[in-house]
Amino acid sequence: MLRKILIGLLIVLIIAQFIQPPANNDSPVTADYITHSVPVPDSVMALLKVACYDCHSNSTRYPWYSRITPVNWWLYNHIEEGKHHLNFSEFKGSYKRKMRKLEETAELTEKHEMPIGSYLWIHKDARLSDAQRKLIIDWANNARKQLMQDSIRKASIM
């Protein structure tokens, strides 16, 4: 009886391998891309791509194990949740919303809450030094200030 159950589970697992979630790696640069809202220096962009983009953009670099069900579905949900909170590929909304997202970026980076620990287990290159964290924090705070100025300037024109 146990053997039949194990064989049944194995068959289900094999069939499940053919059911894959949609890939998150189709990201042409659009008008909503972060660089169209605020300047992003190359040094900061390089850090964002290594430490943030896999979960917070439409350009995920998938590891080898991402093709294995059920891991692929866990990753898919994790990425979708990350993009729900912040998506650098679709950085749209009001000035207030964008400023809040940049503030959260600075705050979570400073508190070492981003990148998250489970991501860092596998992605050693995403471990940020204090200097790299400071670079991202300073950029996010300066970008937020620029958005504030843009918002004030736009309001004064109307």
C-alpha positions as CSV (number, residue, x, y, z in Angstrom):
1,M,0.0,0.0,0.0
2,L,2.8,2.4,0.9
3,R,4.6,1.6,-2.3
4,K,1.5,2.5,-4.4
5,I,1.1,5.8,-2.6
6,L,4.8,6.6,-3.2
7,I,4.5,5.7,-6.9
8,G,1.4,7.8,-7.1
9,L,3.1,10.8,-5.6
10,L,6.1,10.3,-7.9
11,I,3.8,10.3,-10.9
12,V,2.1,13.5,-9.7
13,L,5.5,15.1,-9.1
14,I,6.6,14.2,-12.6
15,I,3.4,15.5,-14.2
16,A,3.7,18.7,-12.2
17,Q,7.1,19.4,-13.8
18,F,5.2,20.2,-17.0
19,I,3.2,22.9,-15.4
20,Q,5.4,26.0,-15.1
21,P,4.6,29.5,-13.9
22,P,5.1,32.4,-16.3
23,A,8.7,33.6,-16.5
24,N,9.5,37.1,-15.3
25,N,12.2,38.1,-17.8
26,D,10.5,40.0,-20.5
27,S,11.4,43.6,-19.7
28,P,11.7,46.1,-22.5
29,V,12.4,49.6,-21.1
30,T,9.2,51.6,-21.0
31,A,8.2,55.0,-20.0
32,D,7.5,53.6,-16.5
33,Y,11.1,52.4,-16.0
34,I,12.8,53.9,-12.9
35,T,15.3,55.9,-14.9
36,H,12.5,57.8,-16.6
37,S,11.4,59.2,-13.2
38,V,14.7,59.8,-11.5
39,P,18.4,59.6,-12.5
40,V,20.1,56.4,-11.5
41,P,23.9,56.5,-11.6
42,D,25.6,53.5,-13.2
43,S,27.1,52.5,-9.8
44,V,23.7,52.4,-8.2
45,M,22.1,50.7,-11.2
46,A,24.7,48.0,-11.0
47,L,23.9,47.4,-7.3
48,L,20.2,47.4,-7.9
49,K,20.5,44.9,-10.7
50,V,22.6,42.5,-8.6
51,A,20.8,42.9,-5.2
52,C,17.2,44.0,-6.1
53,Y,16.1,43.3,-9.7
54,D,15.4,39.6,-9.4
55,C,12.4,40.3,-7.2
56,H,11.7,44.0,-7.9
57,S,11.7,44.3,-11.7
58,N,10.5,42.5,-14.8
59,S,14.0,41.1,-15.3
60,T,14.6,38.1,-13.1
61,R,17.8,36.0,-13.5
62,Y,16.6,32.5,-12.7
63,P,18.8,30.0,-10.9
64,W,19.0,26.4,-12.0
65,Y,16.5,25.1,-9.5
66,S,13.8,27.5,-10.7
67,R,12.6,24.9,-13.2
68,I,11.7,22.4,-10.5
69,T,8.1,22.2,-9.3
70,P,7.2,23.2,-6.6
71,V,10.2,25.5,-6.1
72,N,9.3,27.4,-9.3
73,W,5.9,28.2,-7.9
74,W,7.4,29.4,-4.6
75,L,9.8,31.6,-6.6
76,Y,7.0,32.9,-8.8
77,N,4.9,33.9,-5.8
78,H,7.9,35.5,-4.1
79,I,8.7,37.5,-7.2
80,E,5.1,38.6,-7.7
81,E,5.0,39.7,-4.0
82,G,8.2,41.6,-4.4
83,K,7.0,43.4,-7.5
84,H,3.8,44.2,-5.8
85,H,5.7,46.2,-3.2
86,L,8.2,47.8,-5.6
87,N,8.8,47.3,-9.3
88,F,11.7,49.2,-10.8
89,S,10.5,48.3,-14.3
90,E,7.0,49.8,-13.6
91,F,7.9,52.7,-11.3
92,K,4.6,54.6,-11.9
93,G,2.0,56.4,-9.9
94,S,1.8,59.7,-8.2
95,Y,4.8,61.7,-7.0
96,K,3.8,60.8,-3.4
97,R,3.7,57.1,-4.2
98,K,7.1,57.2,-5.9
99,M,8.6,59.2,-3.0
100,R,7.2,56.7,-0.5
101,K,8.7,53.8,-2.5
102,L,12.1,55.5,-2.5
103,E,11.8,56.2,1.2
104,E,11.0,52.5,1.9
105,T,14.0,51.5,-0.3
106,A,16.3,53.6,1.8
107,E,14.8,52.5,5.1
108,L,14.8,48.7,4.3
109,T,18.3,48.9,2.9
110,E,19.5,50.7,6.0
111,K,17.9,48.2,8.3
112,H,19.4,45.3,6.4
113,E,15.9,44.0,5.6
114,M,16.7,44.1,1.9
115,P,17.9,42.0,0.2
116,I,16.2,39.4,2.4
117,G,18.2,36.6,4.0
118,S,16.7,33.8,2.0
119,Y,17.8,35.5,-1.2
120,L,21.3,36.0,0.2
121,W,21.8,32.3,0.9
122,I,22.0,31.5,-2.8
123,H,23.0,34.9,-4.2
124,K,26.2,35.7,-2.5
125,D,26.9,38.5,-4.9
126,A,23.9,40.4,-3.6
127,R,25.4,40.8,-0.1
128,L,25.9,44.5,0.2
129,S,28.8,46.1,2.0
130,D,28.1,49.1,4.3
131,A,29.5,51.4,1.6
132,Q,27.2,49.8,-1.1
133,R,24.2,50.2,1.2
134,K,25.1,53.8,1.8
135,L,25.3,54.4,-1.9
136,I,21.8,53.0,-2.4
137,I,20.4,54.9,0.6
138,D,21.9,58.2,-0.5
139,W,20.7,57.7,-4.0
140,A,17.1,56.9,-2.8
141,N,17.0,59.9,-0.5
142,N,18.4,62.3,-3.2
143,A,15.9,60.8,-5.8
144,R,13.1,61.4,-3.4
145,K,14.1,65.0,-2.9
146,Q,14.3,65.5,-6.6
147,L,10.8,64.1,-7.0
148,M,9.6,66.5,-4.3
149,Q,11.1,69.4,-6.3
150,D,9.6,68.1,-9.5
151,S,6.2,67.8,-7.8
152,I,6.4,71.4,-6.5
153,R,7.5,72.7,-9.8
154,K,4.7,70.9,-11.6
155,A,2.1,72.2,-9.1
156,S,3.3,75.8,-9.5
157,I,2.9,75.6,-13.3
158,M,-0.8,74.5,-13.0
